[in-house]
Amino acid sequence: MADRHRVTRTSMESVRVADIAAAVRGTWHGDPERLVTGVAALHDAGPDDLSFYTDSRFRTELSHTKAGVIVIAPADASLIHDRALVVDRPRVAFRQI
């Protein structure tokens, strides 16, 4: 997970999660029409935000996040299966979004 001081909540134009998944070659099993309108750290994210998880030190934040979509590695996807955008390299994918 990124240092919480380096990921600030950012609004963006509404984007379908299916389009984000295609752009980063990820897998999304949720509603393909779901929209994301912002990017934020796990602790700041709301239901319309996208965030990411790469470090087990932030598992507590992951379990409490309100992020609607979380970019995450296959090995960790079961932690949040209903909101997981699964990619091989979450940090790289997050930078592409």
MODELLER restraints for C-alpha pairs under 7 A, 6 or more apart:
rsr = mdl.restraints
at = mdl.atoms
rsr.add(forms.Gaussian(group=physical.xy_distance, feature=features.Distance(at['CA:1:A'], at['CA:52:A']), mean=6.41, stdev=0.5))
rsr.add(forms.Gaussian(group=physical.xy_distance, feature=features.Distance(at['CA:1:A'], at['CA:53:A']), mean=4.75, stdev=0.5))
rsr.add(forms.Gaussian(group=physical.xy_distance, feature=features.Distance(at['CA:1:A'], at['CA:54:A']), mean=4.65, stdev=0.5))
rsr.add(forms.Gaussian(group=physical.xy_distance, feature=features.Distance(at['CA:1:A'], at['CA:55:A']), mean=5.17, stdev=0.5))
rsr.add(forms.Gaussian(group=physical.xy_distance, feature=features.Distance(at['CA:1:A'], at['CA:58:A']), mean=6.81, stdev=0.5))
rsr.add(forms.Gaussian(group=physical.xy_distance, feature=features.Distance(at['CA:4:A'], at['CA:41:A']), mean=6.20, stdev=0.5))
rsr.add(forms.Gaussian(group=physical.xy_distance, feature=features.Distance(at['CA:7:A'], at['CA:40:A']), mean=6.18, stdev=0.5))
rsr.add(forms.Gaussian(group=physical.xy_distance, feature=features.Distance(at['CA:7:A'], at['CA:41:A']), mean=5.47, stdev=0.5))
rsr.add(forms.Gaussian(group=physical.xy_distance, feature=features.Distance(at['CA:8:A'], at['CA:40:A']), mean=5.76, stdev=0.5))
rsr.add(forms.Gaussian(group=physical.xy_distance, feature=features.Distance(at['CA:8:A'], at['CA:41:A']), mean=6.58, stdev=0.5))
rsr.add(forms.Gaussian(group=physical.xy_distance, feature=features.Distance(at['CA:9:A'], at['CA:38:A']), mean=6.92, stdev=0.5))
rsr.add(forms.Gaussian(group=physical.xy_distance, feature=features.Distance(at['CA:9:A'], at['CA:39:A']), mean=5.61, stdev=0.5))
rsr.add(forms.Gaussian(group=physical.xy_distance, feature=features.Distance(at['CA:9:A'], at['CA:40:A']), mean=4.19, stdev=0.5))
rsr.add(forms.Gaussian(group=physical.xy_distance, feature=features.Distance(at['CA:9:A'], at['CA:41:A']), mean=6.85, stdev=0.5))
rsr.add(forms.Gaussian(group=physical.xy_distance, feature=features.Distance(at['CA:9:A'], at['CA:44:A']), mean=6.93, stdev=0.5))
rsr.add(forms.Gaussian(group=physical.xy_distance, feature=features.Distance(at['CA:10:A'], at['CA:38:A']), mean=5.40, stdev=0.5))
rsr.add(forms.Gaussian(group=physical.xy_distance, feature=features.Distance(at['CA:10:A'], at['CA:39:A']), mean=5.20, stdev=0.5))
rsr.add(forms.Gaussian(group=physical.xy_distance, feature=features.Distance(at['CA:10:A'], at['CA:40:A']), mean=6.36, stdev=0.5))
rsr.add(forms.Gaussian(group=physical.xy_distance, feature=features.Distance(at['CA:11:A'], at['CA:37:A']), mean=5.91, stdev=0.5))
rsr.add(forms.Gaussian(group=physical.xy_distance, feature=features.Distance(at['CA:11:A'], at['CA:38:A']), mean=4.19, stdev=0.5))
rsr.add(forms.Gaussian(group=physical.xy_distance, feature=features.Distance(at['CA:11:A'], at['CA:39:A']), mean=6.49, stdev=0.5))
rsr.add(forms.Gaussian(group=physical.xy_distance, feature=features.Distance(at['CA:12:A'], at['CA:37:A']), mean=5.27, stdev=0.5))
rsr.add(forms.Gaussian(group=physical.xy_distance, feature=features.Distance(at['CA:12:A'], at['CA:38:A']), mean=5.24, stdev=0.5))
rsr.add(forms.Gaussian(group=physical.xy_distance, feature=features.Distance(at['CA:13:A'], at['CA:37:A']), mean=5.87, stdev=0.5))
rsr.add(forms.Gaussian(group=physical.xy_distance, feature=features.Distance(at['CA:14:A'], at['CA:35:A']), mean=5.87, stdev=0.5))
rsr.add(forms.Gaussian(group=physical.xy_distance, feature=features.Distance(at['CA:14:A'], at['CA:36:A']), mean=5.52, stdev=0.5))
rsr.add(forms.Gaussian(group=physical.xy_distance, feature=features.Distance(at['CA:14:A'], at['CA:37:A']), mean=4.62, stdev=0.5))
rsr.add(forms.Gaussian(group=physical.xy_distance, feature=features.Distance(at['CA:15:A'], at['CA:35:A']), mean=5.34, stdev=0.5))
rsr.add(forms.Gaussian(group=physical.xy_distance, feature=features.Distance(at['CA:15:A'], at['CA:36:A']), mean=5.35, stdev=0.5))
rsr.add(forms.Gaussian(group=physical.xy_distance, feature=features.Distance(at['CA:15:A'], at['CA:37:A']), mean=6.64, stdev=0.5))
rsr.add(forms.Gaussian(group=physical.xy_distance, feature=features.Distance(at['CA:16:A'], at['CA:32:A']), mean=6.84, stdev=0.5))
rsr.add(forms.Gaussian(group=physical.xy_distance, feature=features.Distance(at['CA:16:A'], at['CA:33:A']), mean=5.55, stdev=0.5))
rsr.add(forms.Gaussian(group=physical.xy_distance, feature=features.Distance(at['CA:16:A'], at['CA:34:A']), mean=5.56, stdev=0.5))
rsr.add(forms.Gaussian(group=physical.xy_distance, feature=features.Distance(at['CA:16:A'], at['CA:35:A']), mean=4.50, stdev=0.5))
rsr.add(forms.Gaussian(group=physical.xy_distance, feature=features.Distance(at['CA:16:A'], at['CA:36:A']), mean=6.31, stdev=0.5))
rsr.add(forms.Gaussian(group=physical.xy_distance, feature=features.Distance(at['CA:17:A'], at['CA:32:A']), mean=6.05, stdev=0.5))
rsr.add(forms.Gaussian(group=physical.xy_distance, feature=features.Distance(at['CA:17:A'], at['CA:33:A']), mean=6.73, stdev=0.5))
rsr.add(forms.Gaussian(group=physical.xy_distance, feature=features.Distance(at['CA:17:A'], at['CA:34:A']), mean=5.72, stdev=0.5))
rsr.add(forms.Gaussian(group=physical.xy_distance, feature=features.Distance(at['CA:17:A'], at['CA:35:A']), mean=5.93, stdev=0.5))
rsr.add(forms.Gaussian(group=physical.xy_distance, feature=features.Distance(at['CA:17:A'], at['CA:36:A']), mean=6.56, stdev=0.5))
rsr.add(forms.Gaussian(group=physical.xy_distance, feature=features.Distance(at['CA:18:A'], at['CA:28:A']), mean=6.85, stdev=0.5))
rsr.add(forms.Gaussian(group=physical.xy_distance, feature=features.Distance(at['CA:18:A'], at['CA:32:A']), mean=4.81, stdev=0.5))
rsr.add(forms.Gaussian(group=physical.xy_distance, feature=features.Distance(at['CA:18:A'], at['CA:33:A']), mean=6.79, stdev=0.5))
rsr.add(forms.Gaussian(group=physical.xy_distance, feature=features.Distance(at['CA:21:A'], at['CA:27:A']), mean=6.01, stdev=0.5))
rsr.add(forms.Gaussian(group=physical.xy_distance, feature=features.Distance(at['CA:21:A'], at['CA:28:A']), mean=6.40, stdev=0.5))
rsr.add(forms.Gaussian(group=physical.xy_distance, feature=features.Distance(at['CA:21:A'], at['CA:85:A']), mean=6.83, stdev=0.5))
rsr.add(forms.Gaussian(group=physical.xy_distance, feature=features.Distance(at['CA:24:A'], at['CA:93:A']), mean=5.56, stdev=0.5))
rsr.add(forms.Gaussian(group=physical.xy_distance, feature=features.Distance(at['CA:25:A'], at['CA:87:A']), mean=6.87, stdev=0.5))
rsr.add(forms.Gaussian(group=physical.xy_distance, feature=features.Distance(at['CA:26:A'], at['CA:85:A']), mean=6.21, stdev=0.5))
rsr.add(forms.Gaussian(group=physical.xy_distance, feature=features.Distance(at['CA:26:A'], at['CA:86:A']), mean=5.31, stdev=0.5))
rsr.add(forms.Gaussian(group=physical.xy_distance, feature=features.Distance(at['CA:26:A'], at['CA:87:A']), mean=4.62, stdev=0.5))
rsr.add(forms.Gaussian(group=physical.xy_distance, feature=features.Distance(at['CA:27:A'], at['CA:85:A']), mean=5.63, stdev=0.5))
rsr.add(forms.Gaussian(group=physical.xy_distance, feature=features.Distance(at['CA:27:A'], at['CA:86:A']), mean=5.02, stdev=0.5))
rsr.add(forms.Gaussian(group=physical.xy_distance, feature=features.Distance(at['CA:27:A'], at['CA:87:A']), mean=6.66, stdev=0.5))
rsr.add(forms.Gaussian(group=physical.xy_distance, feature=features.Distance(at['CA:28:A'], at['CA:84:A']), mean=6.57, stdev=0.5))
rsr.add(forms.Gaussian(group=physical.xy_distance, feature=features.Distance(at['CA:28:A'], at['CA:85:A']), mean=4.89, stdev=0.5))
rsr.add(forms.Gaussian(group=physical.xy_distance, feature=features.Distance(at['CA:28:A'], at['CA:86:A']), mean=6.55, stdev=0.5))
rsr.add(forms.Gaussian(group=physical.xy_distance, feature=features.Distance(at['CA:30:A'], at['CA:82:A']), mean=6.76, stdev=0.5))
rsr.add(forms.Gaussian(group=physical.xy_distance, feature=features.Distance(at['CA:35:A'], at['CA:48:A']), mean=6.88, stdev=0.5))
rsr.add(forms.Gaussian(group=physical.xy_distance, feature=features.Distance(at['CA:36:A'], at['CA:48:A']), mean=5.04, stdev=0.5))
rsr.add(forms.Gaussian(group=physical.xy_distance, feature=features.Distance(at['CA:36:A'], at['CA:49:A']), mean=5.54, stdev=0.5))
rsr.add(forms.Gaussian(group=physical.xy_distance, feature=features.Distance(at['CA:36:A'], at['CA:50:A']), mean=6.45, stdev=0.5))
rsr.add(forms.Gaussian(group=physical.xy_distance, feature=features.Distance(at['CA:37:A'], at['CA:48:A']), mean=5.62, stdev=0.5))
rsr.add(forms.Gaussian(group=physical.xy_distance, feature=features.Distance(at['CA:37:A'], at['CA:49:A']), mean=5.93, stdev=0.5))
rsr.add(forms.Gaussian(group=physical.xy_distance, feature=features.Distance(at['CA:38:A'], at['CA:48:A']), mean=6.48, stdev=0.5))
rsr.add(forms.Gaussian(group=physical.xy_distance, feature=features.Distance(at['CA:38:A'], at['CA:49:A']), mean=4.51, stdev=0.5))
rsr.add(forms.Gaussian(group=physical.xy_distance, feature=features.Distance(at['CA:38:A'], at['CA:50:A']), mean=6.24, stdev=0.5))
rsr.add(forms.Gaussian(group=physical.xy_distance, feature=features.Distance(at['CA:39:A'], at['CA:49:A']), mean=5.10, stdev=0.5))
rsr.add(forms.Gaussian(group=physical.xy_distance, feature=features.Distance(at['CA:39:A'], at['CA:50:A']), mean=4.79, stdev=0.5))
rsr.add(forms.Gaussian(group=physical.xy_distance, feature=features.Distance(at['CA:39:A'], at['CA:51:A']), mean=5.92, stdev=0.5))
rsr.add(forms.Gaussian(group=physical.xy_distance, feature=features.Distance(at['CA:40:A'], at['CA:49:A']), mean=6.31, stdev=0.5))
rsr.add(forms.Gaussian(group=physical.xy_distance, feature=features.Distance(at['CA:40:A'], at['CA:50:A']), mean=6.32, stdev=0.5))
rsr.add(forms.Gaussian(group=physical.xy_distance, feature=features.Distance(at['CA:40:A'], at['CA:51:A']), mean=5.42, stdev=0.5))
rsr.add(forms.Gaussian(group=physical.xy_distance, feature=features.Distance(at['CA:41:A'], at['CA:51:A']), mean=5.62, stdev=0.5))
rsr.add(forms.Gaussian(group=physical.xy_distance, feature=features.Distance(at['CA:42:A'], at['CA:51:A']), mean=5.77, stdev=0.5))
rsr.add(forms.Gaussian(group=physical.xy_distance, feature=features.Distance(at['CA:42:A'], at['CA:61:A']), mean=6.14, stdev=0.5))
rsr.add(forms.Gaussian(group=physical.xy_distance, feature=features.Distance(at['CA:42:A'], at['CA:62:A']), mean=6.36, stdev=0.5))
rsr.add(forms.Gaussian(group=physical.xy_distance, feature=features.Distance(at['CA:42:A'], at['CA:65:A']), mean=5.38, stdev=0.5))
rsr.add(forms.Gaussian(group=physical.xy_distance, feature=features.Distance(at['CA:42:A'], at['CA:67:A']), mean=6.59, stdev=0.5))
rsr.add(forms.Gaussian(group=physical.xy_distance, feature=features.Distance(at['CA:43:A'], at['CA:61:A']), mean=5.99, stdev=0.5))
rsr.add(forms.Gaussian(group=physical.xy_distance, feature=features.Distance(at['CA:43:A'], at['CA:65:A']), mean=5.80, stdev=0.5))
rsr.add(forms.Gaussian(group=physical.xy_distance, feature=features.Distance(at['CA:45:A'], at['CA:51:A']), mean=6.86, stdev=0.5))
rsr.add(forms.Gaussian(group=physical.xy_distance, feature=features.Distance(at['CA:45:A'], at['CA:65:A']), mean=6.62, stdev=0.5))
rsr.add(forms.Gaussian(group=physical.xy_distance, feature=features.Distance(at['CA:45:A'], at['CA:66:A']), mean=5.78, stdev=0.5))
rsr.add(forms.Gaussian(group=physical.xy_distance, feature=features.Distance(at['CA:45:A'], at['CA:67:A']), mean=4.75, stdev=0.5))
rsr.add(forms.Gaussian(group=physical.xy_distance, feature=features.Distance(at['CA:46:A'], at['CA:66:A']), mean=4.89, stdev=0.5))
rsr.add(forms.Gaussian(group=physical.xy_distance, feature=features.Distance(at['CA:46:A'], at['CA:67:A']), mean=4.80, stdev=0.5))
rsr.add(forms.Gaussian(group=physical.xy_distance, feature=features.Distance(at['CA:46:A'], at['CA:68:A']), mean=6.67, stdev=0.5))
rsr.add(forms.Gaussian(group=physical.xy_distance, feature=features.Distance(at['CA:47:A'], at['CA:66:A']), mean=5.45, stdev=0.5))
rsr.add(forms.Gaussian(group=physical.xy_distance, feature=features.Distance(at['CA:47:A'], at['CA:67:A']), mean=4.86, stdev=0.5))
rsr.add(forms.Gaussian(group=physical.xy_distance, feature=features.Distance(at['CA:47:A'], at['CA:68:A']), mean=4.23, stdev=0.5))
rsr.add(forms.Gaussian(group=physical.xy_distance, feature=features.Distance(at['CA:48:A'], at['CA:67:A']), mean=6.76, stdev=0.5))
rsr.add(forms.Gaussian(group=physical.xy_distance, feature=features.Distance(at['CA:48:A'], at['CA:68:A']), mean=5.43, stdev=0.5))
rsr.add(forms.Gaussian(group=physical.xy_distance, feature=features.Distance(at['CA:49:A'], at['CA:67:A']), mean=5.31, stdev=0.5))
rsr.add(forms.Gaussian(group=physical.xy_distance, feature=features.Distance(at['CA:49:A'], at['CA:68:A']), mean=5.63, stdev=0.5))
rsr.add(forms.Gaussian(group=physical.xy_distance, feature=features.Distance(at['CA:49:A'], at['CA:69:A']), mean=6.55, stdev=0.5))
rsr.add(forms.Gaussian(group=physical.xy_distance, feature=features.Distance(at['CA:50:A'], at['CA:67:A']), mean=5.91, stdev=0.5))
rsr.add(forms.Gaussian(group=physical.xy_distance, feature=features.Distance(at['CA:50:A'], at['CA:68:A']), mean=6.18, stdev=0.5))
rsr.add(forms.Gaussian(group=physical.xy_distance, feature=features.Distance(at['CA:50:A'], at['CA:69:A']), mean=4.71, stdev=0.5))
rsr.add(forms.Gaussian(group=physical.xy_distance, feature=features.Distance(at['CA:50:A'], at['CA:70:A']), mean=5.69, stdev=0.5))
rsr.add(forms.Gaussian(group=physical.xy_distance, feature=features.Distance(at['CA:51:A'], at['CA:67:A']), mean=6.32, stdev=0.5))
rsr.add(forms.Gaussian(group=physical.xy_distance, feature=features.Distance(at['CA:51:A'], at['CA:69:A']), mean=6.38, stdev=0.5))
rsr.add(forms.Gaussian(group=physical.xy_distance, feature=features.Distance(at['CA:51:A'], at['CA:70:A']), mean=4.83, stdev=0.5))
rsr.add(forms.Gaussian(group=physical.xy_distance, feature=features.Distance(at['CA:51:A'], at['CA:71:A']), mean=6.20, stdev=0.5))
rsr.add(forms.Gaussian(group=physical.xy_distance, feature=features.Distance(at['CA:52:A'], at['CA:70:A']), mean=4.87, stdev=0.5))
rsr.add(forms.Gaussian(group=physical.xy_distance, feature=features.Distance(at['CA:52:A'], at['CA:71:A']), mean=4.38, stdev=0.5))
rsr.add(forms.Gaussian(group=physical.xy_distance, feature=features.Distance(at['CA:52:A'], at['CA:72:A']), mean=5.97, stdev=0.5))
rsr.add(forms.Gaussian(group=physical.xy_distance, feature=features.Distance(at['CA:52:A'], at['CA:90:A']), mean=6.73, stdev=0.5))
rsr.add(forms.Gaussian(group=physical.xy_distance, feature=features.Distance(at['CA:52:A'], at['CA:94:A']), mean=6.83, stdev=0.5))
rsr.add(forms.Gaussian(group=physical.xy_distance, feature=features.Distance(at['CA:53:A'], at['CA:70:A']), mean=6.87, stdev=0.5))
rsr.add(forms.Gaussian(group=physical.xy_distance, feature=features.Distance(at['CA:53:A'], at['CA:71:A']), mean=6.35, stdev=0.5))
rsr.add(forms.Gaussian(group=physical.xy_distance, feature=features.Distance(at['CA:53:A'], at['CA:72:A']), mean=5.39, stdev=0.5))
rsr.add(forms.Gaussian(group=physical.xy_distance, feature=features.Distance(at['CA:54:A'], at['CA:72:A']), mean=6.63, stdev=0.5))
rsr.add(forms.Gaussian(group=physical.xy_distance, feature=features.Distance(at['CA:54:A'], at['CA:90:A']), mean=6.64, stdev=0.5))
rsr.add(forms.Gaussian(group=physical.xy_distance, feature=features.Distance(at['CA:68:A'], at['CA:83:A']), mean=6.03, stdev=0.5))
rsr.add(forms.Gaussian(group=physical.xy_distance, feature=features.Distance(at['CA:69:A'], at['CA:83:A']), mean=4.87, stdev=0.5))
rsr.add(forms.Gaussian(group=physical.xy_distance, feature=features.Distance(at['CA:69:A'], at['CA:84:A']), mean=6.02, stdev=0.5))
rsr.add(forms.Gaussian(group=physical.xy_distance, feature=features.Distance(at['CA:69:A'], at['CA:85:A']), mean=6.50, stdev=0.5))
rsr.add(forms.Gaussian(group=physical.xy_distance, feature=features.Distance(at['CA:70:A'], at['CA:83:A']), mean=5.95, stdev=0.5))
rsr.add(forms.Gaussian(group=physical.xy_distance, feature=features.Distance(at['CA:70:A'], at['CA:84:A']), mean=5.14, stdev=0.5))
rsr.add(forms.Gaussian(group=physical.xy_distance, feature=features.Distance(at['CA:70:A'], at['CA:85:A']), mean=5.76, stdev=0.5))
rsr.add(forms.Gaussian(group=physical.xy_distance, feature=features.Distance(at['CA:71:A'], at['CA:84:A']), mean=6.11, stdev=0.5))
rsr.add(forms.Gaussian(group=physical.xy_distance, feature=features.Distance(at['CA:71:A'], at['CA:85:A']), mean=4.72, stdev=0.5))
rsr.add(forms.Gaussian(group=physical.xy_distance, feature=features.Distance(at['CA:71:A'], at['CA:86:A']), mean=5.98, stdev=0.5))
rsr.add(forms.Gaussian(group=physical.xy_distance, feature=features.Distance(at['CA:71:A'], at['CA:87:A']), mean=6.87, stdev=0.5))
rsr.add(forms.Gaussian(group=physical.xy_distance, feature=features.Distance(at['CA:71:A'], at['CA:90:A']), mean=5.67, stdev=0.5))
rsr.add(forms.Gaussian(group=physical.xy_distance, feature=features.Distance(at['CA:71:A'], at['CA:94:A']), mean=6.91, stdev=0.5))
rsr.add(forms.Gaussian(group=physical.xy_distance, feature=features.Distance(at['CA:72:A'], at['CA:84:A']), mean=6.29, stdev=0.5))
rsr.add(forms.Gaussian(group=physical.xy_distance, feature=features.Distance(at['CA:72:A'], at['CA:85:A']), mean=6.09, stdev=0.5))
rsr.add(forms.Gaussian(group=physical.xy_distance, feature=features.Distance(at['CA:72:A'], at['CA:86:A']), mean=5.12, stdev=0.5))
rsr.add(forms.Gaussian(group=physical.xy_distance, feature=features.Distance(at['CA:72:A'], at['CA:87:A']), mean=6.11, stdev=0.5))
rsr.add(forms.Gaussian(group=physical.xy_distance, feature=features.Distance(at['CA:72:A'], at['CA:90:A']), mean=5.35, stdev=0.5))
rsr.add(forms.Gaussian(group=physical.xy_distance, feature=features.Distance(at['CA:73:A'], at['CA:86:A']), mean=5.52, stdev=0.5))
rsr.add(forms.Gaussian(group=physical.xy_distance, feature=features.Distance(at['CA:73:A'], at['CA:87:A']), mean=5.33, stdev=0.5))
rsr.add(forms.Gaussian(group=physical.xy_distance, feature=features.Distance(at['CA:73:A'], at['CA:88:A']), mean=5.44, stdev=0.5))
rsr.add(forms.Gaussian(group=physical.xy_distance, feature=features.Distance(at['CA:73:A'], at['CA:89:A']), mean=6.42, stdev=0.5))
rsr.add(forms.Gaussian(group=physical.xy_distance, feature=features.Distance(at['CA:73:A'], at['CA:90:A']), mean=5.94, stdev=0.5))
rsr.add(forms.Gaussian(group=physical.xy_distance, feature=features.Distance(at['CA:74:A'], at['CA:86:A']), mean=5.74, stdev=0.5))
rsr.add(forms.Gaussian(group=physical.xy_distance, feature=features.Distance(at['CA:74:A'], at['CA:87:A']), mean=6.60, stdev=0.5))
rsr.add(forms.Gaussian(group=physical.xy_distance, feature=features.Distance(at['CA:74:A'], at['CA:88:A']), mean=6.64, stdev=0.5))
rsr.add(forms.Gaussian(group=physical.xy_distance, feature=features.Distance(at['CA:77:A'], at['CA:84:A']), mean=5.94, stdev=0.5))
rsr.add(forms.Gaussian(group=physical.xy_distance, feature=features.Distance(at['CA:77:A'], at['CA:86:A']), mean=6.57, stdev=0.5))
